[in-house]
Amino acid sequence: MTDDFTPKVFIVADDLTGALDSAVAFAGADTKVVVARHPGALPEALAQRPDVLAVSTASREIAEAEASARVSEALAAVPLARIPVVIKKVDSRLKGHPGAETAVLADAMGAPELIISPAIPDMGRVVRDGALQGSGVATPIPIAPLFDDLPSCPVTCPDSESAAQLDAAVAGATGRPLWVGARGLAMALARHLGITAAPPPALDLPLMIASGSRDPVTLAQLDALTAPVLDAPDGAVPQIPPGAIRVLSIRDGGGALSGAEAAGRFAAGTLRALDTLKPRALMICGGETAHAILDQMRADSLQVTAEFRPGLPLCRIAAPWGPLQLVTKSGGFGDPGLLQEVLAEAATERGVREGEGA
């Protein structure tokens, strides 16, 4: 633990894209936001003295006992008792082990109350009558039964169908509750703290997209692309052909690989592609994929600078060929036209820059 420095906000997420898309809610001109890619990177992240600190435990796809142990490992590395705002970031469709991981955090901080809302109203994902429902949720999911292992303290699941309702839930809280939710709740907390969002930047060019997500939302976005997509069956990236290939995507190749194994294979192939194409901006779809690629790039902590699009945080990292903008997207985020819009905007920007240089 680094001297007596204490962040103002601490976020514990079960995957990397979740850590990033909740932390970016607090990114402003006067706010330093750092994300540790795993619990072991927390000392390095704390040494940067961030106002907002987030960590990914990469625990959504593993056994519950190991997931809980990773949360405990993360908590041991921070001055939890002194941090004013503590958030357990959960999947906005409540995948993984939200109850077990929240119980560990609630017990460690002695939470007097839990306020739970995984809603993301601007994506059409809401909480109504104690159930998560809306976009990407086939049938309403009752929230309270997933948190049966929580310590004996009051639990509130406020209706969250709009940003205004989330703002009201935050404004009405007293003491030091444990906040449990997703990007919508993080944004409400950032507004309550008076943080002004940094303006969205333009991406540097050229841009490359690497998608390791098999989520139906991301697959629909890939299917909507007019640009060519280079498929990587079970994560095996083929040799990059000459031409304008800028999108790589995992596809089911019929193998028996786990998600982590396929992500690792895809990450290795993506790094070879990056070395060939040398982009200035990289967009990664999928939390396991982002974790695996950054692991091979030895990027253990990330400074989040702005939100490129709703739910798409932007970071800057150092690549062997120079500075690299990194955008991450959770598998379940965005409408079907999102990736097409990003590529079209990049093409337009490239045309403008070429015209200016003529």
C-alpha positions in Angstrom: 0.0 0.0 0.0 1.4 3.4 -1.0 2.0 5.8 2.1 -1.3 7.2 3.3 -2.7 8.3 0.0 -6.4 7.6 -0.4 -8.5 7.8 -3.6 -11.9 9.5 -3.4 -13.6 6.6 -5.3 -12.8 2.9 -5.5 -14.5 0.6 -8.0 -14.2 -3.2 -8.0 -15.3 -4.8 -11.3 -15.4 -8.4 -12.4 -13.9 -7.7 -15.8 -11.7 -5.2 -17.5 -14.3 -3.5 -19.8 -16.6 -3.1 -16.8 -13.8 -1.5 -14.8 -13.1 0.9 -17.6 -16.7 1.8 -18.6 -17.6 2.6 -15.0 -14.4 4.4 -14.2 -14.7 6.7 -17.3 -17.8 8.2 -15.8 -15.5 10.1 -13.5 -13.0 11.2 -16.1 -12.8 15.0 -16.2 -10.3 17.8 -16.7 -9.4 17.9 -13.0 -9.9 14.2 -12.2 -7.2 11.5 -12.5 -8.7 8.1 -13.2 -6.6 4.9 -13.2 -7.6 1.3 -13.7 -5.6 -1.6 -12.5 -5.9 -4.6 -14.8 -5.6 -7.1 -12.0 -5.3 -7.0 -8.2 -1.6 -7.4 -8.3 -1.3 -4.1 -10.3 -3.0 -2.0 -7.5 0.2 -0.9 -5.9 1.4 0.5 -9.2 -1.9 2.1 -9.8 -2.1 3.7 -6.3 1.4 5.1 -6.8 0.0 7.3 -9.5 -2.2 8.9 -6.9 -5.5 8.8 -8.7 -8.7 10.5 -7.6 -10.6 7.5 -8.9 -9.1 4.0 -8.7 -10.7 0.9 -10.3 -9.6 -2.7 -10.5 -10.6 -5.7 -12.6 -10.7 -9.0 -10.8 -11.2 -10.9 -14.1 -13.6 -13.2 -12.1 -16.8 -13.3 -14.1 -16.0 -16.6 -15.8 -14.3 -18.5 -13.0 -15.6 -20.5 -10.0 -17.4 -18.5 -7.3 -14.9 -19.3 -4.5 -12.0 -18.1 -6.6 -13.9 -15.0 -7.6 -14.5 -14.2 -4.0 -10.8 -14.7 -3.2 -9.8 -12.3 -6.0 -12.0 -9.6 -4.5 -10.4 -10.2 -1.1 -7.0 -9.9 -2.7 -7.9 -6.5 -4.2 -9.3 -5.2 -1.0 -6.1 -6.0 0.9 -4.2 -3.7 -1.4 -6.2 -0.5 -0.7 -7.0 1.7 2.3 -10.7 0.6 2.1 -11.8 2.1 5.4 -10.8 5.6 4.3 -12.2 5.7 0.8 -15.4 7.8 0.8 -17.2 6.2 -2.3 -17.0 2.4 -2.9 -18.6 0.8 -5.9 -19.1 -2.9 -6.7 -19.4 -2.8 -10.5 -21.6 -5.7 -11.7 -22.5 -6.9 -15.1 -25.5 -4.9 -16.4 -27.2 -8.2 -17.2 -26.1 -9.7 -13.8 -23.8 -12.4 -15.2 -21.0 -13.9 -13.1 -21.1 -13.9 -9.3 -22.6 -10.5 -8.3 -23.9 -11.7 -5.0 -20.9 -13.5 -3.7 -18.4 -10.8 -4.8 -20.6 -8.1 -3.3 -20.9 -10.0 0.0 -17.1 -10.0 0.3 -16.9 -6.3 -0.2 -19.9 -5.4 2.0 -18.4 -7.4 4.8 -14.9 -5.9 4.5 -16.1 -2.3 4.6 -18.9 -2.9 7.1 -21.4 -1.4 4.8 -24.4 0.0 6.6 -26.6 -0.2 3.5 -26.4 -1.6 0.0 -28.0 0.4 -2.9 -28.2 -1.9 -6.0 -29.0 -0.8 -9.5 -27.4 -2.4 -12.6 -29.5 -0.1 -14.9 -28.1 1.7 -17.9 -31.1 3.9 -18.9 -29.5 5.4 -22.0 -29.1 1.9 -23.4 -32.7 1.0 -22.5 -31.6 -1.3 -19.7 -33.7 -0.4 -16.6 -34.7 -1.5 -13.1 -38.4 -1.6 -12.5 -40.2 -3.1 -9.5 -37.0 -4.8 -8.3 -36.2 -6.5 -11.6 -33.7 -5.8 -14.3 -35.3 -5.6 -17.8 -35.2 -3.9 -21.2 -32.6 -4.0 -24.0 -30.6 -7.2 -24.1 -32.5 -8.8 -21.3 -34.8 -11.5 -22.6 -37.0 -11.8 -19.5 -37.0 -9.6 -16.4 -34.4 -10.7 -13.8 -35.4 -10.2 -10.1 -32.4 -8.6 -8.4 -32.8 -9.4 -4.7 -32.5 -13.2 -5.0 -29.0 -12.9 -6.5 -27.8 -11.2 -3.3 -29.0 -13.6 -0.7 -25.5 -14.1 0.7 -25.2 -10.4 1.7 -24.5 -9.4 5.3 -27.5 -8.4 7.4 -27.9 -4.8 6.4 -30.6 -2.9 4.5 -30.7 -3.5 0.7 -32.4 -1.1 -1.6 -33.1 -1.7 -5.3 -34.5 1.7 -6.5 -36.5 2.0 -9.7 -34.0 3.2 -12.3 -35.7 3.9 -15.6 -34.0 7.3 -16.2 -30.9 9.2 -15.3 -33.1 11.4 -13.1 -34.2 8.4 -11.0 -30.6 7.3 -10.5 -29.7 10.9 -9.5 -32.5 10.9 -7.0 -31.3 7.6 -5.5 -27.8 8.9 -5.1 -28.9 12.3 -3.7 -31.2 10.5 -1.1 -28.5 8.2 0.3 -26.9 8.9 3.7 -23.8 7.6 5.4 -21.4 5.5 3.4 -23.4 2.8 1.5 -21.9 0.2 -0.8 -23.0 1.1 -4.3 -23.7 -1.9 -6.5 -24.4 -1.3 -10.2 -23.1 -0.6 -13.7 -22.3 2.4 -15.8 -25.6 4.2 -15.1 -25.0 4.3 -11.4 -21.4 5.4 -11.9 -22.5 8.3 -14.0 -25.0 9.4 -11.4 -22.4 9.3 -8.7 -20.0 11.3 -10.9 -22.7 13.9 -11.4 -23.4 14.0 -7.7 -19.7 14.7 -7.1 -19.8 17.6 -9.6 -17.4 16.1 -12.1 -17.6 17.6 -15.6 -16.9 15.1 -18.3 -14.0 15.6 -20.6 -15.0 16.3 -24.2 -14.9 13.3 -26.5 -11.8 13.3 -28.7 -11.3 12.2 -32.3 -9.4 9.0 -32.8 -5.9 9.0 -34.2 -5.5 7.2 -37.5 -5.2 4.5 -38.7 -7.7 2.6 -36.6 -7.9 -1.1 -36.0 -10.7 -3.1 -34.3 -10.1 -6.4 -32.6 -13.3 -8.2 -31.4 -13.0 -11.3 -29.2 -16.6 -11.1 -27.9 -19.1 -13.7 -28.8 -22.0 -11.7 -27.3 -24.9 -11.5 -29.7 -24.8 -7.7 -29.5 -21.3 -7.5 -30.8 -21.9 -10.2 -33.4 -24.8 -8.1 -34.8 -22.4 -5.1 -34.9 -19.9 -7.1 -36.9 -22.5 -8.4 -39.2 -23.6 -4.8 -40.0 -20.1 -3.8 -41.2 -19.5 -3.0 -44.8 -15.7 -3.2 -44.3 -14.0 -6.6 -44.6 -13.6 -8.6 -41.4 -10.8 -11.1 -41.0 -12.2 -14.1 -39.0 -10.1 -15.9 -36.4 -11.6 -19.4 -35.8 -11.4 -20.2 -32.1 -9.0 -17.2 -31.8 -6.5 -18.3 -34.4 -5.7 -15.2 -36.4 -4.6 -16.0 -39.9 -1.8 -14.2 -41.7 -2.8 -10.6 -42.4 -3.4 -10.3 -46.2 -2.4 -7.2 -48.1 -5.1 -4.5 -48.4 -7.3 -2.6 -46.0 -8.1 -5.3 -43.4 -8.7 -3.3 -40.2 -11.1 -5.6 -38.3 -10.3 -8.9 -36.6 -13.0 -11.1 -35.1 -13.1 -14.4 -33.1 -15.5 -16.8 -34.7 -16.5 -20.3 -33.4 -14.2 -22.8 -35.1 -15.8 -25.8 -33.5 -13.0 -26.3 -31.0 -13.3 -27.0 -27.3 -11.3 -24.1 -26.0 -12.5 -22.1 -23.0 -13.1 -18.4 -23.4 -9.8 -17.6 -21.7 -7.9 -20.0 -23.9 -9.4 -18.6 -27.1 -8.8 -15.0 -25.9 -5.2 -15.8 -25.2 -4.7 -17.3 -28.7 -6.6 -14.3 -30.2 -4.4 -11.8 -28.3 -1.2 -13.4 -29.6 -2.5 -13.2 -33.2 -3.7 -9.6 -32.6 -0.3 -8.5 -31.4 1.2 -9.9 -34.6 -1.4 -8.0 -36.6 -0.7 -4.8 -34.7 3.0 -5.1 -35.4 2.2 -5.4 -39.1 -0.5 -2.7 -39.3 0.9 -0.3 -36.7 -2.3 1.5 -36.0 -2.5 4.7 -33.9 -5.9 3.7 -32.4 -7.1 0.3 -31.3 -10.7 -0.6 -30.4 -11.1 -3.9 -28.4 -14.5 -5.6 -28.0 -14.8 -8.0 -25.0 -13.4 -7.9 -21.5 -11.4 -11.1 -21.6 -10.0 -10.1 -25.0 -8.9 -6.7 -23.7 -7.3 -8.3 -20.6 -5.4 -10.8 -22.7 -4.2 -8.3 -25.3 -3.0 -5.9 -22.6 -1.4 -8.7 -20.7 0.8 -9.5 -23.7 1.5 -5.8 -24.1 2.5 -5.7 -20.4 0.1 -2.8 -19.7 -0.9 -3.4 -16.1 -2.5 0.0 -15.3 -4.4 2.3 -17.6 -5.1 6.0 -17.2 -8.7 6.7 -18.5 -8.9 10.1 -20.2 -12.4 10.4 -21.7 -15.5 8.6 -23.1 -15.2 8.2 -26.9 -18.9 7.1 -27.1 -21.4 6.2 -24.4 -19.9 3.2 -22.7 -16.6 3.3 -24.7 -13.8 4.6 -22.5 -10.6 5.9 -24.1 -7.1 5.4 -22.7 -3.6 6.1 -23.9 -0.8 3.4 -23.8 2.7 3.1 -25.2 3.1 0.7 -28.0 6.5 -0.3 -29.6 5.7 1.8 -32.7 4.5 4.9 -30.7 1.6 6.3 -28.7 -1.6 4.2 -29.0 -5.2 5.3 -28.2 -7.1 2.4 -26.7 -10.9 2.2 -26.8 -12.7 -0.7 -25.1 -16.2 -2.0 -25.6 -18.1 -4.5 -23.4 -19.6 -7.3 -25.5 -23.1 -6.3 -24.7 -22.8 -2.6 -25.4 -24.1 -0.5 -28.3 -26.7 -0.6 -31.1 -26.2 -2.7 -34.2 -24.7 0.2 -36.2 -22.0 1.2 -33.7 -18.9 -0.3 -35.2 -20.0 0.8 -38.7 -20.4 4.4 -37.4 -17.0 4.3 -35.8 -15.3 3.1 -39.0 -17.3 5.6 -41.2 -16.3 8.4 -38.9 -12.6 7.3 -39.2 -12.9 7.2 -43.0 -14.4 10.7 -43.0 -11.7 12.0 -40.7 -9.0 10.4 -42.9 -10.5 12.2 -46.0 -10.5 15.5 -44.2 -6.8 15.2 -43.1 -5.7 14.1 -46.6 -7.6 17.1 -48.0 -5.9 19.4 -45.6 -2.5 18.0 -46.5 -3.1 18.4 -50.3 
